[in-house]
Amino acid sequence: MSKLEITDLVKRYGGGKNLLRQELPMVHAVRGVSLDVKPGEILGIVGESGCGKSTLAKMLVGLESPTEGRILMDGVELSAPRKKINLKKLSQQVQYIFQDPNSSLNPRKTIREILSAPLKYLRGMDNTEREQRLKELMEKVNLRSEFLDRYPHEFSGGQAQRIGVARALAAEPDLLILDEPVSALDVSVQAQVLNLLKALRQEFSLTYLFISHDLGVVRNFCDRVAVMYFGRIVERGTADDIFRRPRHPYTQRLLDSVPGAAFERLPPESDAVILPDPYHPPKGCSFAPRCPFAQARCEEESPELTEMNPGHDAACYYPLDDDHRRD
């Protein structure tokens, strides 16, 4: 099993000057994220749409290059320029499971061709070895081997996502990046896929980075949770601490928004709430305009992650106390 370390990771899009020497706008997508993913654990990343979750995931698998910062896998640099990274080795260590199972599979290729590619190019298997491994992979994801000669459009969403899992397993990775892997599926199918992922984690000693906006799934599936807001980690800790004793007001706001919650801990937000501008990030706390506890310091200085309890950090000058915690 491998350990993933992320230090001060930054991703900006745009910037520079055009032919007329005019400054071009720059989008700040990820702003100084530091995380570690321990071997064998499931780390959940949660936050609103646009907070940088998927951008972070794409940098970890080489689909995007970081503007600044470092990504280390067992001490090996993964954030260097692409020409300096062994992309084949990276693909053997880290695999990505996409949100939409159907769009992530080539509609012109059979499942046999899709699953054979990583076996051939990443694992170097010959025809006989590949045929045996294909049957094993289909069995691991609870699909019949005769499905190998079908095309992606012939499968339901749940079956297509199982094929996506099988394709990721074909590379024999240590770390799987799961980007909203069940959000496009029916609730009953979600449970089946999540149970499958848990079983595979145990069998193959896998580590998961699980990105989701479904807090109920995250609470039951993940060991630790990191909360993102406007490109930064604002709170991180065990799943139990995050959901039972949140310290950052934004985390509590997320919990209050869960449908069916018995009651809200924070007053409702105004319809005129001010969202941060990704082109011009505030110098203070990005959540300050939405925070009922913000004071002058929050507008001027950006808080760093600070330990609130053992293993539980929050980036907040005025964290929530017991009166605001969820029962």
N, C-alpha and C positions, 0 to 999 in steps of 0.2 A: 504494500500500500504506500501511496505517495502523499507527501505533505505539500500543500499549496500555500505560498506566502505572497501577499499583495501589499506593496508599500507605496503610499503617496501617488496612486494612479490617477492620471488626468487625461481626459479626452476632450479636445476642442475641434470644432469643425469651422471651416472658412478662415477668415482673417487675411492678412497680407494687403496688397495694393493691386488695383487694376492698372490697365495701360495708361490711364490718365493720372496715376499716382494717388488715386483716392482710396481711403481706407475702406476695406470690405468688412461687413459684419462678421462677428465670430460668435458661434454658439458654444456655450460651456455645458457639455453633456455630463461629464464625470469630473468631480472637483476634489481630488486628494483623498481617494478611498484607500484605506489600509485594512486588510483582513487576513486572517489565517484560517485555512480549512484543514482540520485535523484528520489524520488517516482514519477511514472507516466511519466518519460521522456524516450526518445530513445537515448542511447549513442552509437555512432558508433566507432568501432575500425578498423583502416585501416593501411596498410603497405604491404611491399613486402612479397612474400612467404618465410617462414622460420624466420620471425621476432618475432614469439612467440605468435601470436594472438590466435591460437587454443589451445596451451598449457595453456595460461591464462584462457581460457573458461573452459577447463577441470578441472582446479583446483577449479573453482567456483562451480562446481556441484559435486565435490568429486570424479571424475574419476582419478584425479592425486592429490597427496599430496604435498603441498608446502615444499620446503627445508627450507625456512625462511619466515618471514613476517606473517601478520594477515589478515583474511577475517572476517568481521563482518556483520551480517544481523540484523538490528535493535538492535545492541549492543550485539548480541549473537555470540560467537566465532564459526566459521566454519572451521578454519584452524588447529584445534587441531588434534592429532592422531585419526585415524578412530574409534578406540574403544571408544573414549571419545565423539564422535559426534553422535547425534541422527539422523541416516541416513534417517529414515522414515520421521522425521519432516523436514529435509533438502529437501527431495524429494517433500514434500508438498509445500514448499516455492519456490524452484527453479527447473525449467525444461529446458531441452536441446532439441533444434531442429537441426537435423544433416543436413550436406550438401547434401548427397546423399539420397533421400527419399526412394529409393527401398532397398538399402543395410541396412537401419536402421530398416526395418520391417521384422519380422520373416517369411520366406517364407512358413513355415509349418503350420502356424496358420491363421485362418480367421481373418478378421478385427474385428469381434465381440470378439474373444478371445483376440486380441491385446489391444483393448480399454477397455475390462472388467478388465484386470489385475490391472491398477491403481485405478479403482473404487472399486475393492474388497479389495486390500491390503493397499491402502493409505487412501481411504475414508470410508472403512468399510460398503459398501452398500450391501443389500441383493439382491436376484434375481429380485424382482419386481422393486426395486429402480434402479438397474443397467439397466434394460431393458428400463425404461423411460429415464434415463440419456443418454443412447446410442443413442436413437433417437434424443434427443436434441443436442448432440454433432455433429451428422452428419448434422443436419439442420444448425448449426452455421457455419460449414465450406462448406456449399452449396453442400452437397452430399446427394443422396437419401438413405433412411434407408435400402432399399433392398440390397445395396452394402455390408451390414454387413456380409453376409454369403459368400462373395467372398474372394479370396486370393490376396496377394499383387501383384503378377505378372500379374493380370488381369487389372491393372490400369495404366494409363499414369503417367508420371513424376509429372505433376501438381496435379493430383488426389492423388497420393501417398504422396506428400508433405502436402496436406490438411489433410490427415489421420494422418500424423505426428504431425500436429498442433492440431488436435482433441485429440490425445493421450496426448500431453502436457497439454491441457486444462482440461483433465479428473482429474488431480491431484489438480485442482483449485489453481495454484501457484500465487505468487505475481510477480515473475521475470522470464522472458524467456530469455535464452541464444540462440541467433540465429546465428549459425555458417555457414556462406555462404548459407543461406536457399534457394536462388533462382539462384545460379550460374549455376546449372545443368539444368535449365529450359529454354525453348524458351522465347524470349523477350516478346511476348504477354502474355504468361503464367506467367512470372515474374510479370507483372503489376497486374494480377488478384490476385496472392498470396500476393503481397505487400499491395494492397487495402484491402484484407481480414484481414491482420495483423493489419492494421491501425484501421479498424472497431472494431476488437476484443479488441484492446487496449483501445478504448473508452468505450466499453460495459462492460468490466471486470476490468477496472482500472489497467491495467497491466503496468509493467516496462520492457523495452527491452534493452539488451546488444547485439548490432547488429554488427557482424564481417563480413567484406566484403573487396574484392579488387576492386570492381566496384565503382569507385568514383561518377559516375552519380547517381547510386542508393542511395549511402550514402548521397549525397547532398540533394536529394529530400525527403529522408525518415527520417533522423535523426535530432534531436534537437541540440545535441552537438557531437563533434568528438574528438577522441584522436588518434594521429598518433604514431605508433610504429616503431622503427628501432632497430634491433639487441637486442631485449629483453627489450628495455626501451621506455618509453613515451617521445617523443622529442617535441611534441606540442599538446596542447589541447585548445579548445574554442568552441564557437558556430559554427554551420555549416556555417553560413554566413561569419564569420570572417576567418575561416580556408580556405574557398574556394576563398574569395575575397581579403583577406589581410594576406596571409601566412607570417610567420616571420622566420620559419626555412628553410634553403636551401633544406633539404630533402623533406619537404612538397611541395615546389615549384617544385622540380624535379618530384614528383609524378604527380602533375597537368600538367606539361609539357608533360608527357608521355601519356596523355589521347588521344586516336585516334580522329582526327578531330579538335584538338586544333588549333585555328587561328594562333598562333605563340608561340614560346618558350621564356621564360624569362631568362633562364640560358643557357650558351653555352653547346653544346652536350658533353656527356661524352666520354672519350676515351675507345676504345675497351680493353685497358690494365688496366682498373680500378681495384683497389685493394679492395677486400671485406674483412671485418673483420673475423678473425679466431674464431669460436665458442669455440675452445679448449683453446685458449689463448687470451682473450679479451684485447684490448688495454687499457692502463691506462688513456688515454685522450678521446677525443670525437671519437666515433666509425665511424662517418661520415666524419671525417677530411680528409682521403685520397681521398674522392670523392668530397669534397667541394671546389668550386672555391674561397672562401673567407677565407679559413683556414689560421691561423698563428701559430707561435711557441707555443703559450699558448694552443691552441686546441690539440696539440700533447701530452701535459704534464698533463693537468687537465681536468677531465670530468665535463662538465657544468651541473648545476642543473636547474630544471624548475623555470623560473623567470617570473613574471607578466610583460607582454609587454603593455597590455591594460586591463581595467577591465574585468575579466573573460576570459582572453586570455593569456596563458602561453607558453613559448618556452624555450628549453634547448639549448641555443646558445649564445656564447660570442659576435658574430658579426651578429646579426639578419638582415634580409632583410629590406630595406627601401622602400619608396614609388616607387622608380624607378624600383623595381623588382617585384612589386605586379601585380597580374592579374587584368585586367579591369573588 
